[in-house]
Amino acid sequence: MTSVQVMAFVGFIVLCSVPLVFALYAIRDRKTRKKG
């Protein structure tokens, strides 16, 4: 693999993981913050 392919692969993984991490944080936020 060339360095360009590695960079593209890493960028793809990061782009895919960002929404997942954001969703996990949102779910955790909802559980901790209970609406009165």
C-alpha positions as CSV (number, residue, x, y, z in Angstrom):
1,M,0.0,0.0,0.0
2,T,1.2,3.5,-0.8
3,S,1.1,6.3,1.7
4,V,-1.7,7.9,-0.2
5,Q,-3.8,4.7,0.1
6,V,-3.0,4.6,3.8
7,M,-4.0,8.2,4.3
8,A,-7.3,7.6,2.4
9,F,-8.0,4.5,4.5
10,V,-7.4,6.3,7.8
11,G,-9.5,9.3,6.6
12,F,-12.3,6.9,5.7
13,I,-12.2,5.2,9.1
14,V,-12.2,8.6,10.9
15,L,-15.2,9.9,8.8
16,C,-17.1,6.7,9.7
17,S,-16.2,6.7,13.4
18,V,-17.1,10.4,14.0
19,P,-20.9,9.9,13.7
20,L,-20.7,6.7,15.8
21,V,-18.8,8.5,18.6
22,F,-21.2,11.5,18.4
23,A,-24.2,9.1,18.7
24,L,-22.6,7.3,21.7
25,Y,-22.0,10.7,23.4
26,A,-25.6,11.8,22.7
27,I,-27.0,8.6,24.1
28,R,-24.8,8.8,27.2
29,D,-25.8,12.5,27.6
30,R,-29.5,11.5,27.5
31,K,-29.1,8.9,30.2
32,T,-27.2,11.1,32.6
33,R,-29.3,14.2,32.0
34,K,-32.8,13.3,33.1
35,K,-35.4,15.8,32.1
36,G,-37.3,17.0,35.2
